[in-house]
Amino acid sequence: MPENSTQTTNDTKTALVTGANKGIGYEIAAGLARLGFRVGLGARDAGRREEAVAKLRAEGLDVFGVPLDVTDDASVAAAAAQLEAEGGLDVLVNNAGITGGMPQEPTRVSPEQVLAVVDTNVIGVIRLTNAVLPMLRRARSPRIVNVSSTVGSLTLQTAQAGAVGPISAAYSPTKSYLNAVTIQYAKELAGTGILVNAGCPGYVATDLNGFQGHRTPEQGAAIFLELATLPDGGPTGTFRDDEGIQPW
């Protein structure tokens, strides 16, 4: 059996959550495991990944570590092979993401900075999703959930009153790009039973924003648990948060 593997039943669904060693990703993984999923915690940092696995296992939850760097082809291929050996995949939650650091103003941001954020937040989603898609096609109730943000909503960014998000030429545009990619996957996979949706966790206090948010990671994870467990025939190609559908 692969590293960190435990025996499971044929009826148990398996989920993979990227960036699952901390913050919102950790709470998504914990929430899915508490709902009865077998959950792979995808993360680059081995120490943090195994610490998160141990913490959830201490709760009696069925989880395992998945070494994963979404920007690396070989790492993604190895993760897909591990999941195949673990019995397949039912739910993919693309949570891993970076801000790219400062400055973010378009007149000051560097091309290298933008490329790094796009590589993780968008290309990494495409790279991993395509690698595991054969398993999702075989699953009974497959779901793809992309962790986006309303700072990627062009409608909300340009609102005349209360526009969301700071000036950002790296992070926010990658969420706009991710939303667009979500739509395209939903269109291509329409009729396959694979539901593809994006969600926003709200302004959550995590190290991504220096813990400035007013929501907890548990609160932020809730919308993604909902999207990961949508009933068959449920919505696809949507962007939503706790308050409902949000504009692209």
Buried (B, 14 or more C-beta within 10 A) or exposed (E): EBEBBEEBEEEEBBBBBBBBBBBBBBBBBBBBBBEEBBBBBBBBEEEBBBBBBEBBBEEEBBBBBBBBBBBBEEBBEBBBEBBBEBBBBBBBBBBBBBBBEEBBEEEEBEEEBBEBBBBBBBBBBBBBBEBBBEBBEEBEBBBBBBBBBBBBBEEBBEEEEEEBBEEBBBBBBBBBBBBBBBBEBBEEBEEEBBBBBBBBBBBBBBEBEEEEBEBBBBBBBBBBBBBBBBEEEBBBBBBBBBEEEBEB
